[in-house]
Amino acid sequence: MTTINKRDRSNEDDAYNLLPPSLEKILPKLYVTEKIPTNKKIVYAKFFLPFIWWTWFVLEGSWNEDKEDFKFFGLIHGIEKELGYFSLNELENIGVSNPSLCRIERDLYFTPIPLSKITGNE
């Protein structure tokens, strides 16, 4: 398994760098926005698989206790749309062991917006 905290995450313009310092700095920690109604929460990042419809919209995130993985919470738009947790290690390893799959990318042009703008539910 890849040890993500030893990777160089300083390159903000690398679409494969899913957790650059600028995102980590502004992203609310897990559970901090619990009392905010779901559609009023802010989406801070968008990850996607090119050529496939899967997309991850990031609402919160925190390092685990041993700093070996970063856990996100957000909207996952795959076969269905659902709120859930996903980890940085999981996302970064998609496509690494199977060359027929693309790697997940971060949308470099995404700007934070309310989740309601994505779901269409005000």
Secondary structure per residue as TSV (DSSP state, phi and psi in degrees):
chain	resnum	aa	ss	phi	psi
A	1	M	-	360.0	145.7
A	2	T	-	-75.2	137.0
A	3	T	-	-94.9	102.3
A	4	I	G	-72.9	-28.2
A	5	N	G	-73.2	-5.5
A	6	K	G	-99.6	-4.5
A	7	R	S	-77.2	153.1
A	8	D	-	-78.4	111.4
A	9	R	-	-107.6	18.3
A	10	S	-	-81.6	-19.6
A	11	N	-	-78.9	101.8
A	12	E	T	-69.1	-24.3
A	13	D	T	-93.4	7.6
A	14	D	-	-92.2	112.9
A	15	A	T	-64.1	-21.6
A	16	Y	T	-85.4	-7.7
A	17	N	-	-84.6	94.2
A	18	L	S	-76.0	-19.9
A	19	L	S	-132.1	70.5
A	20	P	-	-72.4	162.2
A	21	P	H	-54.8	-36.7
A	22	S	H	-63.0	-38.0
A	23	L	H	-72.6	-45.7
A	24	E	H	-58.7	-35.2
A	25	K	H	-67.6	-39.2
A	26	I	H	-94.8	-15.4
A	27	L	S	-72.1	124.1
A	28	P	-	-62.1	144.8
A	29	K	-	-65.8	157.2
A	30	L	T	-54.6	137.3
A	31	Y	T	75.3	-4.4
A	32	V	T	-66.7	-32.3
A	33	T	T	-99.0	17.8
A	34	E	T	-52.9	-37.2
A	35	K	T	-83.8	-7.1
A	36	I	S	-83.0	131.9
A	37	P	-	-54.9	140.4
A	38	T	G	-49.1	-50.5
A	39	N	G	-73.9	-8.1
A	40	K	G	-94.3	-7.8
A	41	K	S	-66.7	154.1
A	42	I	E	-97.5	135.3
A	43	V	E	-91.1	123.1
A	44	Y	-	-100.1	-20.6
A	45	A	E	-155.0	157.7
A	46	K	E	-129.3	126.0
A	47	F	E	-112.6	147.3
A	48	F	E	-152.2	158.2
A	49	L	-	-101.4	115.7
A	50	P	T	-58.5	141.7
A	51	F	T	72.0	2.1
A	52	I	S	-132.2	150.3
A	53	W	-	-79.0	-3.1
A	54	W	-	-67.3	131.9
A	55	T	E	-142.3	142.8
A	56	W	E	-120.1	124.5
A	57	F	E	-108.2	120.4
A	58	V	E	-91.9	124.9
A	59	L	E	-106.9	-35.9
A	60	E	E	-149.5	166.8
A	61	G	E	-176.5	151.9
A	62	S	E	-153.6	152.7
A	63	W	E	-72.1	146.9
A	64	N	-	-74.3	174.7
A	65	E	T	-58.2	-39.5
A	66	D	T	-91.2	6.9
A	67	K	S	58.8	27.1
A	68	E	S	-93.2	-16.6
A	69	D	-	-152.1	153.2
A	70	F	E	-112.3	128.1
A	71	K	E	-105.0	127.2
A	72	F	E	-104.1	156.7
A	73	F	E	-127.1	135.3
A	74	G	E	-179.5	-168.6
A	75	L	E	-91.2	125.4
A	76	I	E	-107.2	120.8
A	77	H	E	-111.4	96.5
A	78	G	S	-123.5	-120.2
A	79	I	S	-63.3	-37.3
A	80	E	S	-131.0	169.0
A	81	K	E	-98.5	127.8
A	82	E	E	-153.5	150.3
A	83	L	E	-83.0	140.1
A	84	G	E	-175.6	-176.5
A	85	Y	E	-104.1	146.0
A	86	F	E	-150.2	149.6
A	87	S	E	-108.1	154.3
A	88	L	H	-61.3	-43.8
A	89	N	H	-58.3	-44.9
A	90	E	H	-59.9	-47.8
A	91	L	H	-63.8	-43.7
A	92	E	H	-69.1	-24.7
A	93	N	H	-89.1	-9.1
A	94	I	T	-67.9	126.3
A	95	G	T	87.7	-13.0
A	96	V	T	-74.7	-46.0
A	97	S	S	-87.2	-12.6
A	98	N	-	-126.6	96.8
A	99	P	T	-60.7	-16.1
A	100	S	T	-75.4	-14.2
A	101	L	S	-96.8	149.5
A	102	C	-	-78.9	161.8
A	103	R	-	-88.6	151.6
A	104	I	-	-71.2	139.7
A	105	E	E	-120.5	155.9
A	106	R	E	-96.3	133.6
A	107	D	-	-71.5	108.3
A	108	L	T	-69.8	-17.1
A	109	Y	T	-105.5	6.0
A	110	F	-	-73.6	135.0
A	111	T	-	-117.3	145.3
A	112	P	-	-55.6	134.8
A	113	I	E	-144.7	158.8
A	114	P	E	-64.1	145.7
A	115	L	T	-57.4	-31.5
A	116	S	H	-59.5	-27.3
A	117	K	H	-69.8	-24.6
A	118	I	H	-89.9	-43.1
A	119	T	H	-82.8	-23.2
A	120	G	-	81.5	4.4
A	121	N	-	-103.8	113.4
A	122	E	-	-78.7	360.0
